[in-house]
Amino acid sequence: MRLLACVVAVPVALVGWQWLDDRSTERALAPIASAVAGRNVEVDCQSVWATLLDALPRHGSVRFDVNGVPEPRIFLTHATCDRLQDFEGLRRHGAVSCLTEIHWTGVMPLAPGSPCYRSASPTIYALMTLAHEAYHTAGVTNEAAANCYAIQAMAYVATSLGAEQAEAELLADAMRALAPLQAGEYGTQRCRAGDTLDLHPETPDFPTEHPIAPPRGLGGSRRVGAGA
């Protein structure tokens, strides 16, 4: 009987620990997503057990009702939450340190398949996903627009999680360099300084404003809308 009790107690303890761990991450991410969205937003981290039944190719999502109104809630996959949890609380991160050696003026500065891409891209995309989904909760339905706005919010997201400013800006630059690889509804030629998706066309800074601050207004700017 004691052996059976131990066998049952171990998985129960693991489930409880994982639940508490996820709730801690959600509490850390929610105020950051809320600042980007310009509204109170909750974050749900997928449990490690739910990943066993989830075959969808996604990093995160936001539900919209039949009238096109988004829920104030972001769903993030377990892998995305884990990556953001690992990022939180550190000023520098070894997985992205290679970004300091990139020549950003090149044709493909962060080539997919390169050692730096393999090391840094999981962190880059996790930060991007949090910001991207936050803009969806703000009512941005166009994927390309949400992508571009998210790139401009990435440095804020990174510093809010503890990263130093220089690293945060490199992460935003890296995602900007990767953006042309995103085709279909996620691709756009308007994600550049002074164009229609620039949240701050009055300044030359892009994609990160100086000083880094929470995006202003609903979803980052009074200009933000559903289209691209």
Residue pairs with C-beta under 8 A, 6 or more apart in sequence:
15 49
18 47
18 48
18 49
19 47
21 85
22 45
22 47
22 81
24 85
25 43
25 45
25 81
25 84
25 85
25 88
26 42
26 43
26 44
26 45
26 81
28 85
28 88
28 161
29 43
29 74
29 76
29 81
29 84
29 130
30 41
30 42
30 43
31 160
32 130
32 134
32 156
32 157
32 160
32 161
33 41
33 43
33 74
33 130
33 131
33 133
33 134
33 137
34 40
34 41
34 134
35 156
35 160
35 214
35 215
36 130
36 131
36 134
36 135
36 138
36 153
36 156
36 157
36 214
36 215
36 219
36 220
37 72
37 134
37 135
37 137
37 138
37 218
37 219
38 138
38 215
38 217
38 218
38 219
38 220
39 72
39 137
39 138
39 218
40 72
41 72
41 73
41 74
41 134
41 137
42 72
42 73
42 74
43 73
43 74
43 76
43 130
44 73
44 74
44 75
44 76
45 76
45 78
45 81
46 54
46 75
46 76
46 77
46 78
46 81
47 78
48 78
50 78
51 77
51 78
51 79
54 77
58 77
59 76
59 77
59 79
59 80
59 125
59 126
59 129
60 74
60 75
60 76
60 77
60 80
60 129
60 130
60 132
60 133
61 74
61 75
61 133
62 70
62 71
62 73
62 74
62 75
62 133
62 136
62 137
63 70
63 71
63 73
63 75
64 70
64 71
64 136
64 141
65 71
68 141
69 139
70 136
70 137
70 138
70 139
71 137
72 137
73 137
74 130
74 133
74 134
74 136
74 137
75 133
76 84
76 129
76 130
76 133
79 122
79 126
80 125
80 126
80 129
80 130
83 122
83 123
83 126
84 126
84 127
84 130
84 161
87 93
87 123
87 126
87 127
87 158
87 161
87 162
87 163
88 161
88 162
89 161
89 162
90 162
90 163
91 162
91 163
91 164
91 167
92 163
92 164
92 167
93 123
93 163
93 167
95 119
95 120
95 122
95 123
96 119
96 120
96 123
96 124
96 167
96 170
96 171
96 174
98 115
98 116
98 119
98 120
99 110
99 116
99 120
99 167
99 170
99 171
99 173
99 174
100 170
101 116
102 109
102 110
102 116
102 170
102 174
102 177
103 109
104 173
104 177
108 177
109 177
110 116
110 117
110 120
110 121
110 174
110 177
110 178
111 117
112 121
112 181
120 174
121 178
123 171
124 171
124 174
124 175
124 178
125 175
127 154
127 157
127 158
127 161
127 171
127 175
128 147
128 150
128 151
128 154
128 175
130 157
131 149
131 150
131 151
131 153
131 154
131 157
132 146
132 147
132 149
132 150
133 146
134 150
134 153
134 219
135 145
135 146
135 149
135 150
135 153
135 219
135 220
135 224
136 146
138 218
138 219
138 220
138 224
139 218
139 219
139 226
140 146
140 149
140 219
140 224
140 225
140 226
141 226
142 185
142 226
142 227
142 228
143 185
143 186
144 185
144 186
144 187
144 188
144 190
144 191
144 197
144 228
145 188
145 197
145 224
145 225
145 226
145 227
145 228
147 179
147 182
147 186
147 188
147 191
148 179
148 188
148 190
148 191
148 197
148 228
149 197
149 199
149 215
149 219
149 220
149 224
150 175
151 172
151 175
151 176
151 179
151 191
151 207
152 172
152 198
152 199
152 200
152 206
152 207
152 208
152 209
152 215
152 220
153 215
153 220
154 168
154 171
154 172
154 175
154 207
154 208
155 165
155 168
155 169
155 171
155 172
155 207
155 208
155 212
156 168
156 212
156 213
156 214
156 215
158 167
158 168
158 171
158 172
159 165
159 168
159 212
163 171
165 212
168 208
168 212
169 208
169 212
172 207
172 208
173 207
173 208
175 207
176 191
176 207
179 187
179 191
180 187
188 197
188 228
190 196
190 197
190 228
191 197
191 207
192 198
192 206
193 201
193 204
193 205
193 206
194 201
194 206
195 201
196 228
197 228
198 206
199 215
199 220
199 221
199 223
199 224
200 206
200 209
200 221
203 209
215 221
216 222
217 224
218 224
